[in-house]
Amino acid sequence: MSQYLGAIRQLGYVVNDIEAAMEYWNKVMGVGPFFYNPRVPIENYTYDGKHYDVHNSVALANSGFIQVELIQTRNDAPSMYRDFLQAGNTGLQHVAFWTEDYDTDLAAMQARGYHVKMSGEVGTNGRFAYFDREYHPGTVIELSEVLGPKGKMFRMIREASKNWDGKDPVRPFPNLKEVEA
């Protein structure tokens, strides 16, 4: 466990074909069910401090305590995912730490010399930041806020993985506005 941010909670894989990746994780690894969103509603997205309209597809599933995130970029907006692919990489792109005290943990990372390269928000209390340091080719740290609807959704995804029987391996992503209610 990290002495700074707690346990790693998510492994983020950037892939060229998210449907094929979900099938692989389901059939070969036995991980699922995946909750799939063909266009994640990211707000206030920035890359190197500039705002862009990014279009990413995401699928989330848990294997025990660890969440597996599959990401496919769908446009050419600048992102660390696009950079990762353009460098010839696919696979593990980030490890994520989850926080319920985003501002404090972000400040602590910045005090240790980390700089935010990419950030945004997914729903209320769903901010995220990717830091610019790579630890092996392409792999970076994400700090992900898990309060409110996003946190509830992540708990629901973990619960769905417990005793999963292999049925309905790909399910629609929960509507964050409904989770918030």
Biotite code that builds the C-alpha atoms (Angstrom):
import biotite.structure as struc

atoms = struc.array([
    struc.Atom([0.000, 0.000, 0.000], chain_id="A", res_id=1, res_name="MET", atom_name="CA", element="C"),
    struc.Atom([1.215, 3.481, -0.787], chain_id="A", res_id=2, res_name="SER", atom_name="CA", element="C"),
    struc.Atom([2.229, 5.412, 2.283], chain_id="A", res_id=3, res_name="GLN", atom_name="CA", element="C"),
    struc.Atom([0.996, 8.566, 0.556], chain_id="A", res_id=4, res_name="TYR", atom_name="CA", element="C"),
    struc.Atom([-2.404, 7.760, -0.946], chain_id="A", res_id=5, res_name="LEU", atom_name="CA", element="C"),
    struc.Atom([-3.454, 4.368, 0.399], chain_id="A", res_id=6, res_name="GLY", atom_name="CA", element="C"),
    struc.Atom([-4.066, 1.314, -1.763], chain_id="A", res_id=7, res_name="ALA", atom_name="CA", element="C"),
    struc.Atom([-3.998, 1.287, -5.547], chain_id="A", res_id=8, res_name="ILE", atom_name="CA", element="C"),
    struc.Atom([-7.665, 0.868, -6.456], chain_id="A", res_id=9, res_name="ARG", atom_name="CA", element="C"),
    struc.Atom([-7.697, 0.853, -10.256], chain_id="A", res_id=10, res_name="GLN", atom_name="CA", element="C"),
    struc.Atom([-5.590, -0.367, -13.168], chain_id="A", res_id=11, res_name="LEU", atom_name="CA", element="C"),
    struc.Atom([-6.273, 1.626, -16.341], chain_id="A", res_id=12, res_name="GLY", atom_name="CA", element="C"),
    struc.Atom([-5.644, -0.021, -19.704], chain_id="A", res_id=13, res_name="TYR", atom_name="CA", element="C"),
    struc.Atom([-5.684, 1.949, -22.957], chain_id="A", res_id=14, res_name="VAL", atom_name="CA", element="C"),
    struc.Atom([-6.816, -0.252, -25.819], chain_id="A", res_id=15, res_name="VAL", atom_name="CA", element="C"),
    struc.Atom([-7.491, 0.079, -29.531], chain_id="A", res_id=16, res_name="ASN", atom_name="CA", element="C"),
    struc.Atom([-10.680, -2.027, -29.474], chain_id="A", res_id=17, res_name="ASP", atom_name="CA", element="C"),
    struc.Atom([-12.659, -1.828, -26.243], chain_id="A", res_id=18, res_name="ILE", atom_name="CA", element="C"),
    struc.Atom([-15.202, -4.459, -27.296], chain_id="A", res_id=19, res_name="GLU", atom_name="CA", element="C"),
    struc.Atom([-12.424, -6.996, -27.969], chain_id="A", res_id=20, res_name="ALA", atom_name="CA", element="C"),
    struc.Atom([-10.735, -6.031, -24.695], chain_id="A", res_id=21, res_name="ALA", atom_name="CA", element="C"),
    struc.Atom([-13.945, -6.610, -22.701], chain_id="A", res_id=22, res_name="MET", atom_name="CA", element="C"),
    struc.Atom([-14.359, -9.991, -24.377], chain_id="A", res_id=23, res_name="GLU", atom_name="CA", element="C"),
    struc.Atom([-10.753, -10.921, -23.505], chain_id="A", res_id=24, res_name="TYR", atom_name="CA", element="C"),
    struc.Atom([-11.127, -9.891, -19.869], chain_id="A", res_id=25, res_name="TRP", atom_name="CA", element="C"),
    struc.Atom([-14.452, -11.777, -19.643], chain_id="A", res_id=26, res_name="ASN", atom_name="CA", element="C"),
    struc.Atom([-13.479, -15.007, -21.405], chain_id="A", res_id=27, res_name="LYS", atom_name="CA", element="C"),
    struc.Atom([-9.765, -15.325, -20.664], chain_id="A", res_id=28, res_name="VAL", atom_name="CA", element="C"),
    struc.Atom([-9.431, -13.596, -17.299], chain_id="A", res_id=29, res_name="MET", atom_name="CA", element="C"),
    struc.Atom([-12.951, -14.260, -15.947], chain_id="A", res_id=30, res_name="GLY", atom_name="CA", element="C"),
    struc.Atom([-13.355, -10.614, -14.932], chain_id="A", res_id=31, res_name="VAL", atom_name="CA", element="C"),
    struc.Atom([-16.745, -8.949, -15.136], chain_id="A", res_id=32, res_name="GLY", atom_name="CA", element="C"),
    struc.Atom([-19.307, -7.819, -15.554], chain_id="A", res_id=33, res_name="PRO", atom_name="CA", element="C"),
    struc.Atom([-18.101, -4.725, -17.368], chain_id="A", res_id=34, res_name="PHE", atom_name="CA", element="C"),
    struc.Atom([-20.140, -1.544, -17.221], chain_id="A", res_id=35, res_name="PHE", atom_name="CA", element="C"),
    struc.Atom([-19.643, 0.174, -20.560], chain_id="A", res_id=36, res_name="TYR", atom_name="CA", element="C"),
    struc.Atom([-20.072, 3.807, -21.540], chain_id="A", res_id=37, res_name="ASN", atom_name="CA", element="C"),
    struc.Atom([-19.449, 4.608, -25.217], chain_id="A", res_id=38, res_name="PRO", atom_name="CA", element="C"),
    struc.Atom([-18.972, 8.305, -24.374], chain_id="A", res_id=39, res_name="ARG", atom_name="CA", element="C"),
    struc.Atom([-17.964, 9.284, -20.861], chain_id="A", res_id=40, res_name="VAL", atom_name="CA", element="C"),
    struc.Atom([-19.446, 12.661, -19.848], chain_id="A", res_id=41, res_name="PRO", atom_name="CA", element="C"),
    struc.Atom([-16.218, 14.441, -18.897], chain_id="A", res_id=42, res_name="ILE", atom_name="CA", element="C"),
    struc.Atom([-16.556, 18.072, -17.882], chain_id="A", res_id=43, res_name="GLU", atom_name="CA", element="C"),
    struc.Atom([-13.866, 20.725, -17.359], chain_id="A", res_id=44, res_name="ASN", atom_name="CA", element="C"),
    struc.Atom([-11.335, 18.533, -19.154], chain_id="A", res_id=45, res_name="TYR", atom_name="CA", element="C"),
    struc.Atom([-7.831, 19.975, -19.461], chain_id="A", res_id=46, res_name="THR", atom_name="CA", element="C"),
    struc.Atom([-4.581, 18.737, -20.941], chain_id="A", res_id=47, res_name="TYR", atom_name="CA", element="C"),
    struc.Atom([-1.472, 20.816, -20.224], chain_id="A", res_id=48, res_name="ASP", atom_name="CA", element="C"),
    struc.Atom([-3.805, 23.474, -18.814], chain_id="A", res_id=49, res_name="GLY", atom_name="CA", element="C"),
    struc.Atom([-5.839, 23.865, -22.018], chain_id="A", res_id=50, res_name="LYS", atom_name="CA", element="C"),
    struc.Atom([-9.494, 22.865, -22.416], chain_id="A", res_id=51, res_name="HIS", atom_name="CA", element="C"),
    struc.Atom([-10.551, 20.285, -25.004], chain_id="A", res_id=52, res_name="TYR", atom_name="CA", element="C"),
    struc.Atom([-13.641, 18.263, -25.895], chain_id="A", res_id=53, res_name="ASP", atom_name="CA", element="C"),
    struc.Atom([-12.522, 14.698, -25.392], chain_id="A", res_id=54, res_name="VAL", atom_name="CA", element="C"),
    struc.Atom([-14.454, 11.590, -26.464], chain_id="A", res_id=55, res_name="HIS", atom_name="CA", element="C"),
    struc.Atom([-13.487, 8.403, -24.643], chain_id="A", res_id=56, res_name="ASN", atom_name="CA", element="C"),
    struc.Atom([-15.248, 5.086, -24.269], chain_id="A", res_id=57, res_name="SER", atom_name="CA", element="C"),
    struc.Atom([-14.764, 3.391, -20.899], chain_id="A", res_id=58, res_name="VAL", atom_name="CA", element="C"),
    struc.Atom([-15.596, -0.018, -19.446], chain_id="A", res_id=59, res_name="ALA", atom_name="CA", element="C"),
    struc.Atom([-15.259, -0.750, -15.719], chain_id="A", res_id=60, res_name="LEU", atom_name="CA", element="C"),
    struc.Atom([-15.248, -4.062, -13.838], chain_id="A", res_id=61, res_name="ALA", atom_name="CA", element="C"),
    struc.Atom([-13.740, -5.316, -10.611], chain_id="A", res_id=62, res_name="ASN", atom_name="CA", element="C"),
    struc.Atom([-11.493, -8.234, -9.809], chain_id="A", res_id=63, res_name="SER", atom_name="CA", element="C"),
    struc.Atom([-11.787, -8.290, -6.054], chain_id="A", res_id=64, res_name="GLY", atom_name="CA", element="C"),
    struc.Atom([-10.644, -4.986, -4.576], chain_id="A", res_id=65, res_name="PHE", atom_name="CA", element="C"),
    struc.Atom([-9.046, -3.792, -7.841], chain_id="A", res_id=66, res_name="ILE", atom_name="CA", element="C"),
    struc.Atom([-11.077, -2.083, -10.542], chain_id="A", res_id=67, res_name="GLN", atom_name="CA", element="C"),
    struc.Atom([-10.080, -2.713, -14.156], chain_id="A", res_id=68, res_name="VAL", atom_name="CA", element="C"),
    struc.Atom([-10.692, 0.245, -16.466], chain_id="A", res_id=69, res_name="GLU", atom_name="CA", element="C"),
    struc.Atom([-10.557, -0.150, -20.230], chain_id="A", res_id=70, res_name="LEU", atom_name="CA", element="C"),
    struc.Atom([-10.267, 3.085, -22.224], chain_id="A", res_id=71, res_name="ILE", atom_name="CA", element="C"),
    struc.Atom([-10.546, 3.715, -25.956], chain_id="A", res_id=72, res_name="GLN", atom_name="CA", element="C"),
    struc.Atom([-10.038, 7.203, -27.364], chain_id="A", res_id=73, res_name="THR", atom_name="CA", element="C"),
    struc.Atom([-12.618, 8.117, -30.015], chain_id="A", res_id=74, res_name="ARG", atom_name="CA", element="C"),
    struc.Atom([-11.279, 11.474, -31.196], chain_id="A", res_id=75, res_name="ASN", atom_name="CA", element="C"),
    struc.Atom([-7.913, 13.155, -31.592], chain_id="A", res_id=76, res_name="ASP", atom_name="CA", element="C"),
    struc.Atom([-8.225, 15.544, -28.637], chain_id="A", res_id=77, res_name="ALA", atom_name="CA", element="C"),
    struc.Atom([-4.930, 15.785, -26.755], chain_id="A", res_id=78, res_name="PRO", atom_name="CA", element="C"),
    struc.Atom([-4.808, 13.333, -23.861], chain_id="A", res_id=79, res_name="SER", atom_name="CA", element="C"),
    struc.Atom([-2.363, 11.119, -22.050], chain_id="A", res_id=80, res_name="MET", atom_name="CA", element="C"),
    struc.Atom([-4.237, 8.158, -23.565], chain_id="A", res_id=81, res_name="TYR", atom_name="CA", element="C"),
    struc.Atom([-3.578, 9.464, -27.077], chain_id="A", res_id=82, res_name="ARG", atom_name="CA", element="C"),
    struc.Atom([0.076, 10.108, -26.167], chain_id="A", res_id=83, res_name="ASP", atom_name="CA", element="C"),
    struc.Atom([0.353, 6.545, -24.857], chain_id="A", res_id=84, res_name="PHE", atom_name="CA", element="C"),
    struc.Atom([-0.993, 5.089, -28.104], chain_id="A", res_id=85, res_name="LEU", atom_name="CA", element="C"),
    struc.Atom([1.103, 7.406, -30.289], chain_id="A", res_id=86, res_name="GLN", atom_name="CA", element="C"),
    struc.Atom([4.210, 6.199, -28.425], chain_id="A", res_id=87, res_name="ALA", atom_name="CA", element="C"),
    struc.Atom([3.359, 2.695, -29.662], chain_id="A", res_id=88, res_name="GLY", atom_name="CA", element="C"),
    struc.Atom([1.943, 1.460, -26.373], chain_id="A", res_id=89, res_name="ASN", atom_name="CA", element="C"),
    struc.Atom([-1.226, -0.383, -25.460], chain_id="A", res_id=90, res_name="THR", atom_name="CA", element="C"),
    struc.Atom([-2.072, -1.903, -22.104], chain_id="A", res_id=91, res_name="GLY", atom_name="CA", element="C"),
    struc.Atom([-1.515, -0.576, -18.610], chain_id="A", res_id=92, res_name="LEU", atom_name="CA", element="C"),
    struc.Atom([-1.416, 3.224, -18.812], chain_id="A", res_id=93, res_name="GLN", atom_name="CA", element="C"),
    struc.Atom([-2.181, 4.281, -15.232], chain_id="A", res_id=94, res_name="HIS", atom_name="CA", element="C"),
    struc.Atom([-2.703, 3.192, -11.674], chain_id="A", res_id=95, res_name="VAL", atom_name="CA", element="C"),
    struc.Atom([-5.332, 5.114, -9.738], chain_id="A", res_id=96, res_name="ALA", atom_name="CA", element="C"),
    struc.Atom([-5.621, 5.991, -6.105], chain_id="A", res_id=97, res_name="PHE", atom_name="CA", element="C"),
    struc.Atom([-9.098, 6.859, -4.886], chain_id="A", res_id=98, res_name="TRP", atom_name="CA", element="C"),
    struc.Atom([-9.684, 9.675, -2.445], chain_id="A", res_id=99, res_name="THR", atom_name="CA", element="C"),
    struc.Atom([-12.490, 11.210, -0.458], chain_id="A", res_id=100, res_name="GLU", atom_name="CA", element="C"),
    struc.Atom([-10.251, 14.214, 0.320], chain_id="A", res_id=101, res_name="ASP", atom_name="CA", element="C"),
    struc.Atom([-9.243, 15.268, -3.179], chain_id="A", res_id=102, res_name="TYR", atom_name="CA", element="C"),
    struc.Atom([-7.980, 18.782, -2.409], chain_id="A", res_id=103, res_name="ASP", atom_name="CA", element="C"),
    struc.Atom([-5.712, 17.610, 0.418], chain_id="A", res_id=104, res_name="THR", atom_name="CA", element="C"),
    struc.Atom([-4.310, 14.660, -1.537], chain_id="A", res_id=105, res_name="ASP", atom_name="CA", element="C"),
    struc.Atom([-3.800, 16.758, -4.672], chain_id="A", res_id=106, res_name="LEU", atom_name="CA", element="C"),
    struc.Atom([-1.914, 19.383, -2.645], chain_id="A", res_id=107, res_name="ALA", atom_name="CA", element="C"),
    struc.Atom([0.208, 16.654, -1.032], chain_id="A", res_id=108, res_name="ALA", atom_name="CA", element="C"),
    struc.Atom([1.160, 15.219, -4.427], chain_id="A", res_id=109, res_name="MET", atom_name="CA", element="C"),
    struc.Atom([2.000, 18.671, -5.748], chain_id="A", res_id=110, res_name="GLN", atom_name="CA", element="C"),
    struc.Atom([4.127, 19.349, -2.651], chain_id="A", res_id=111, res_name="ALA", atom_name="CA", element="C"),
    struc.Atom([6.105, 16.192, -3.548], chain_id="A", res_id=112, res_name="ARG", atom_name="CA", element="C"),
    struc.Atom([6.812, 17.668, -6.994], chain_id="A", res_id=113, res_name="GLY", atom_name="CA", element="C"),
    struc.Atom([4.069, 16.060, -9.063], chain_id="A", res_id=114, res_name="TYR", atom_name="CA", element="C"),
    struc.Atom([2.451, 18.220, -11.752], chain_id="A", res_id=115, res_name="HIS", atom_name="CA", element="C"),
    struc.Atom([-1.025, 17.711, -13.179], chain_id="A", res_id=116, res_name="VAL", atom_name="CA", element="C"),
    struc.Atom([-0.881, 16.890, -16.890], chain_id="A", res_id=117, res_name="LYS", atom_name="CA", element="C"),
    struc.Atom([-4.537, 15.963, -17.488], chain_id="A", res_id=118, res_name="MET", atom_name="CA", element="C"),
    struc.Atom([-7.661, 16.552, -15.392], chain_id="A", res_id=119, res_name="SER", atom_name="CA", element="C"),
    struc.Atom([-11.420, 16.776, -15.460], chain_id="A", res_id=120, res_name="GLY", atom_name="CA", element="C"),
    struc.Atom([-14.648, 15.808, -13.725], chain_id="A", res_id=121, res_name="GLU", atom_name="CA", element="C"),
    struc.Atom([-17.126, 12.976, -14.096], chain_id="A", res_id=122, res_name="VAL", atom_name="CA", element="C"),
    struc.Atom([-20.299, 13.902, -12.256], chain_id="A", res_id=123, res_name="GLY", atom_name="CA", element="C"),
    struc.Atom([-20.536, 15.678, -8.924], chain_id="A", res_id=124, res_name="THR", atom_name="CA", element="C"),
    struc.Atom([-17.524, 14.987, -6.690], chain_id="A", res_id=125, res_name="ASN", atom_name="CA", element="C"),
    struc.Atom([-15.817, 13.021, -9.429], chain_id="A", res_id=126, res_name="GLY", atom_name="CA", element="C"),
    struc.Atom([-12.693, 15.058, -10.123], chain_id="A", res_id=127, res_name="ARG", atom_name="CA", element="C"),
    struc.Atom([-9.568, 13.360, -11.437], chain_id="A", res_id=128, res_name="PHE", atom_name="CA", element="C"),
    struc.Atom([-5.967, 14.321, -12.113], chain_id="A", res_id=129, res_name="ALA", atom_name="CA", element="C"),
    struc.Atom([-3.220, 12.486, -13.955], chain_id="A", res_id=130, res_name="TYR", atom_name="CA", element="C"),
    struc.Atom([0.335, 13.407, -13.030], chain_id="A", res_id=131, res_name="PHE", atom_name="CA", element="C"),
    struc.Atom([3.108, 13.912, -15.556], chain_id="A", res_id=132, res_name="ASP", atom_name="CA", element="C"),
    struc.Atom([5.712, 11.461, -14.216], chain_id="A", res_id=133, res_name="ARG", atom_name="CA", element="C"),
    struc.Atom([6.051, 8.054, -15.906], chain_id="A", res_id=134, res_name="GLU", atom_name="CA", element="C"),
    struc.Atom([7.326, 5.092, -13.886], chain_id="A", res_id=135, res_name="TYR", atom_name="CA", element="C"),
    struc.Atom([7.688, 2.626, -16.703], chain_id="A", res_id=136, res_name="HIS", atom_name="CA", element="C"),
    struc.Atom([6.939, 3.477, -20.320], chain_id="A", res_id=137, res_name="PRO", atom_name="CA", element="C"),
    struc.Atom([3.659, 5.346, -20.372], chain_id="A", res_id=138, res_name="GLY", atom_name="CA", element="C"),
    struc.Atom([2.370, 4.410, -16.908], chain_id="A", res_id=139, res_name="THR", atom_name="CA", element="C"),
    struc.Atom([1.352, 7.300, -14.680], chain_id="A", res_id=140, res_name="VAL", atom_name="CA", element="C"),
    struc.Atom([-0.569, 7.966, -11.451], chain_id="A", res_id=141, res_name="ILE", atom_name="CA", element="C"),
    struc.Atom([-4.179, 9.108, -11.378], chain_id="A", res_id=142, res_name="GLU", atom_name="CA", element="C"),
    struc.Atom([-5.825, 10.664, -8.331], chain_id="A", res_id=143, res_name="LEU", atom_name="CA", element="C"),
    struc.Atom([-9.571, 10.017, -8.508], chain_id="A", res_id=144, res_name="SER", atom_name="CA", element="C"),
    struc.Atom([-12.212, 11.551, -6.252], chain_id="A", res_id=145, res_name="GLU", atom_name="CA", element="C"),
    struc.Atom([-14.830, 8.999, -5.195], chain_id="A", res_id=146, res_name="VAL", atom_name="CA", element="C"),
    struc.Atom([-17.454, 10.962, -3.329], chain_id="A", res_id=147, res_name="LEU", atom_name="CA", element="C"),
    struc.Atom([-21.054, 11.314, -4.443], chain_id="A", res_id=148, res_name="GLY", atom_name="CA", element="C"),
    struc.Atom([-22.427, 9.496, -7.509], chain_id="A", res_id=149, res_name="PRO", atom_name="CA", element="C"),
    struc.Atom([-19.041, 8.335, -8.823], chain_id="A", res_id=150, res_name="LYS", atom_name="CA", element="C"),
    struc.Atom([-18.186, 6.687, -5.510], chain_id="A", res_id=151, res_name="GLY", atom_name="CA", element="C"),
    struc.Atom([-21.627, 5.047, -5.344], chain_id="A", res_id=152, res_name="LYS", atom_name="CA", element="C"),
    struc.Atom([-21.217, 3.801, -8.905], chain_id="A", res_id=153, res_name="MET", atom_name="CA", element="C"),
    struc.Atom([-17.784, 2.337, -8.147], chain_id="A", res_id=154, res_name="PHE", atom_name="CA", element="C"),
    struc.Atom([-19.214, 0.500, -5.109], chain_id="A", res_id=155, res_name="ARG", atom_name="CA", element="C"),
    struc.Atom([-22.089, -0.823, -7.241], chain_id="A", res_id=156, res_name="MET", atom_name="CA", element="C"),
    struc.Atom([-19.625, -2.106, -9.864], chain_id="A", res_id=157, res_name="ILE", atom_name="CA", element="C"),
    struc.Atom([-17.580, -3.885, -7.184], chain_id="A", res_id=158, res_name="ARG", atom_name="CA", element="C"),
    struc.Atom([-20.714, -5.466, -5.715], chain_id="A", res_id=159, res_name="GLU", atom_name="CA", element="C"),
    struc.Atom([-21.773, -6.692, -9.173], chain_id="A", res_id=160, res_name="ALA", atom_name="CA", element="C"),
    struc.Atom([-18.462, -8.536, -9.525], chain_id="A", res_id=161, res_name="SER", atom_name="CA", element="C"),
    struc.Atom([-18.963, -10.529, -6.334], chain_id="A", res_id=162, res_name="LYS", atom_name="CA", element="C"),
    struc.Atom([-20.276, -13.980, -7.185], chain_id="A", res_id=163, res_name="ASN", atom_name="CA", element="C"),
    struc.Atom([-20.643, -12.949, -10.848], chain_id="A", res_id=164, res_name="TRP", atom_name="CA", element="C"),
    struc.Atom([-21.823, -16.010, -12.784], chain_id="A", res_id=165, res_name="ASP", atom_name="CA", element="C"),
    struc.Atom([-20.604, -14.942, -16.228], chain_id="A", res_id=166, res_name="GLY", atom_name="CA", element="C"),
    struc.Atom([-24.037, -13.834, -17.426], chain_id="A", res_id=167, res_name="LYS", atom_name="CA", element="C"),
    struc.Atom([-24.552, -10.395, -18.964], chain_id="A", res_id=168, res_name="ASP", atom_name="CA", element="C"),
    struc.Atom([-20.795, -9.756, -19.301], chain_id="A", res_id=169, res_name="PRO", atom_name="CA", element="C"),
    struc.Atom([-21.290, -6.227, -20.683], chain_id="A", res_id=170, res_name="VAL", atom_name="CA", element="C"),
    struc.Atom([-23.869, -3.928, -19.120], chain_id="A", res_id=171, res_name="ARG", atom_name="CA", element="C"),
    struc.Atom([-24.766, -0.271, -19.655], chain_id="A", res_id=172, res_name="PRO", atom_name="CA", element="C"),
    struc.Atom([-22.926, 2.292, -17.575], chain_id="A", res_id=173, res_name="PHE", atom_name="CA", element="C"),
    struc.Atom([-25.101, 3.620, -14.742], chain_id="A", res_id=174, res_name="PRO", atom_name="CA", element="C"),
    struc.Atom([-26.481, 7.107, -15.273], chain_id="A", res_id=175, res_name="ASN", atom_name="CA", element="C"),
    struc.Atom([-24.620, 9.288, -12.773], chain_id="A", res_id=176, res_name="LEU", atom_name="CA", element="C"),
    struc.Atom([-27.602, 11.595, -12.393], chain_id="A", res_id=177, res_name="LYS", atom_name="CA", element="C"),
    struc.Atom([-29.735, 8.607, -11.344], chain_id="A", res_id=178, res_name="GLU", atom_name="CA", element="C"),
    struc.Atom([-27.002, 7.324, -9.007], chain_id="A", res_id=179, res_name="VAL", atom_name="CA", element="C"),
    struc.Atom([-26.890, 10.793, -7.449], chain_id="A", res_id=180, res_name="GLU", atom_name="CA", element="C"),
    struc.Atom([-30.608, 10.689, -6.561], chain_id="A", res_id=181, res_name="ALA", atom_name="CA", element="C"),
])
